[in-house]
Amino acid sequence: MLPIFVRELCEKKKWVTEEDVVDCYAIGQCTPGVIAVNTSSFVGFKTKGVWGAIVATLGMITPSIIIITLIAALIGNFSDNPIVASALSGIRVAVCGMMIVTIYRLIRKNIVDIFSAVIAVATFLLMVLLDISAIYAVIGSAVIGIIISVARRKGEKGGEGK
């Protein structure tokens, strides 16, 4: 969903910036629910207030509910079909490609210095190697970002007097 959000919301409609989508994604990792619904609610609220959030959320979940209901009713008839299995396999590969594009865009836009690169790599390694929860990773990264920001400001103030 993220590549679609970026393309539709940032590039085509220009309702929000890529930074807004990244912020929403980070917040969405810490809140319950599907990222697509959380992002829709955020964009709806940002553009049209509470009613925008309600309509955007309903617009995001209604097609899924209809499709899932239809698939659940029919899945028994098609689950053993090799064509369906192959189609689902191809879809999974396409989704991986879309995720790689999104990750590339996020890295290009948000890894701006050595500190952000170190935070990104450390977070990735902690989550993969130690199975750290995304919530703890986001909170820890935020704390480290605040500490680095405060240290930089103090360094800039200290250098002005010289």
C-alpha positions as CSV (number, residue, x, y, z in Angstrom):
1,M,0.0,0.0,0.0
2,L,2.8,2.4,0.7
3,P,4.0,2.8,-2.9
4,I,0.4,3.4,-3.9
5,F,-0.1,6.0,-1.1
6,V,3.0,7.9,-2.1
7,R,2.1,7.9,-5.7
8,E,-1.5,8.8,-5.3
9,L,-1.5,11.1,-2.2
10,C,1.9,12.8,-2.6
11,E,2.7,12.8,-6.3
12,K,-0.7,12.9,-8.0
13,K,-3.1,14.5,-5.6
14,K,-0.5,16.5,-3.6
15,W,-2.7,16.2,-0.5
16,V,0.2,15.3,1.8
17,T,4.0,15.2,1.6
18,E,6.2,12.1,1.6
19,E,7.3,13.2,5.1
20,D,3.7,13.1,6.2
21,V,3.3,9.5,4.9
22,V,6.6,8.5,6.6
23,D,5.4,10.1,9.9
24,C,2.0,8.4,9.6
25,Y,3.8,5.0,8.9
26,A,5.9,5.5,12.0
27,I,2.9,6.3,14.1
28,G,1.0,3.5,12.5
29,Q,3.6,1.0,13.7
30,C,2.9,2.0,17.3
31,T,-0.9,2.0,17.0
32,P,-3.3,-0.9,16.5
33,G,-4.8,-1.4,13.1
34,V,-3.7,-1.7,9.5
35,I,-1.3,0.9,8.1
36,A,-3.5,1.6,5.1
37,V,-6.5,2.4,7.4
38,N,-4.4,4.5,9.7
39,T,-2.9,6.4,6.8
40,S,-6.3,7.0,5.2
41,S,-7.6,8.3,8.5
42,F,-4.6,10.6,8.9
43,V,-4.8,12.0,5.3
44,G,-8.6,12.4,5.6
45,F,-8.2,14.3,8.9
46,K,-5.4,16.4,7.6
47,T,-7.4,17.5,4.5
48,K,-11.0,17.6,5.7
49,G,-11.0,17.2,9.5
50,V,-13.0,14.6,11.4
51,W,-15.5,14.0,8.6
52,G,-12.6,13.5,6.2
53,A,-11.1,11.0,8.5
54,I,-14.4,9.1,8.8
55,V,-15.1,9.1,5.0
56,A,-11.5,8.2,4.2
57,T,-11.5,5.3,6.7
58,L,-14.8,3.9,5.3
59,G,-13.5,4.3,1.8
60,M,-10.4,2.3,2.6
61,I,-12.2,-0.6,4.5
62,T,-15.4,-1.0,2.5
63,P,-13.9,-2.5,-0.7
64,S,-11.8,-4.9,1.4
65,I,-14.7,-6.1,3.5
66,I,-16.7,-6.8,0.3
67,I,-13.8,-8.6,-1.4
68,I,-12.9,-10.6,1.6
69,T,-16.5,-11.7,2.1
70,L,-16.7,-12.8,-1.5
71,I,-13.4,-14.6,-1.4
72,A,-14.3,-16.4,1.9
73,A,-17.6,-17.6,0.3
74,L,-15.8,-18.9,-2.8
75,I,-12.3,-20.0,-1.5
76,G,-13.3,-23.6,-1.0
77,N,-14.0,-23.9,-4.7
78,F,-10.7,-22.5,-5.9
79,S,-8.1,-23.3,-3.1
80,D,-6.7,-26.4,-4.8
81,N,-6.6,-24.8,-8.3
82,P,-3.0,-24.6,-9.6
83,I,-3.8,-21.5,-11.6
84,V,-5.0,-19.7,-8.5
85,A,-1.9,-20.9,-6.5
86,S,0.3,-19.6,-9.3
87,A,-1.5,-16.3,-9.5
88,L,-1.1,-15.8,-5.7
89,S,2.6,-16.7,-6.0
90,G,3.1,-14.0,-8.7
91,I,1.2,-11.4,-6.6
92,R,3.5,-12.1,-3.6
93,V,6.6,-11.4,-5.8
94,A,5.0,-8.2,-7.2
95,V,4.3,-7.0,-3.6
96,C,7.9,-7.7,-2.7
97,G,9.0,-5.5,-5.6
98,M,6.7,-2.7,-4.6
99,M,8.0,-2.9,-1.0
100,I,11.6,-2.6,-2.3
101,V,10.7,0.5,-4.3
102,T,9.1,2.1,-1.2
103,I,12.1,1.2,1.0
104,Y,14.4,2.7,-1.6
105,R,12.4,6.0,-1.6
106,L,12.3,6.1,2.1
107,I,16.0,5.6,2.4
108,R,16.8,8.2,-0.2
109,K,14.6,10.8,1.4
110,N,15.3,10.1,5.1
111,I,18.9,8.9,5.5
112,V,20.4,12.3,5.4
113,D,23.6,12.0,7.5
114,I,25.7,9.4,9.3
115,F,23.5,9.5,12.4
116,S,20.3,8.7,10.5
117,A,22.2,5.9,8.7
118,V,23.5,4.4,12.0
119,I,20.0,4.6,13.5
120,A,18.4,2.9,10.5
121,V,21.0,0.1,10.3
122,A,20.9,-0.5,14.1
123,T,17.1,-0.6,14.1
124,F,17.1,-3.1,11.2
125,L,19.7,-5.3,12.9
126,L,17.9,-5.2,16.2
127,M,14.6,-6.1,14.6
128,V,16.0,-8.9,12.5
129,L,18.6,-10.5,14.8
130,L,16.9,-9.9,18.2
131,D,13.3,-9.9,17.1
132,I,12.7,-6.5,18.8
133,S,9.2,-5.2,18.4
134,A,8.6,-2.4,16.0
135,I,7.1,-0.3,18.8
136,Y,10.3,-0.5,20.8
137,A,12.3,0.2,17.7
138,V,10.3,3.3,16.8
139,I,10.4,4.6,20.4
140,G,14.1,3.9,20.8
141,S,14.9,5.6,17.5
142,A,12.8,8.6,18.5
143,V,14.7,8.9,21.8
144,I,18.1,8.6,20.0
145,G,16.9,11.2,17.4
146,I,16.0,13.6,20.2
147,I,19.3,13.1,22.0
148,I,21.3,13.7,18.8
149,S,19.2,16.8,18.0
150,V,19.7,18.3,21.5
151,A,23.5,17.5,21.3
152,R,23.7,19.2,17.9
153,R,21.9,22.3,19.2
154,K,24.2,22.5,22.2
155,G,27.2,22.1,19.9
156,E,26.0,24.9,17.7
157,K,25.4,27.3,20.6
158,G,28.8,26.5,22.1
159,G,30.5,27.2,18.7
160,E,28.8,30.6,18.3
161,G,30.6,32.3,21.2
162,K,34.1,31.5,19.8
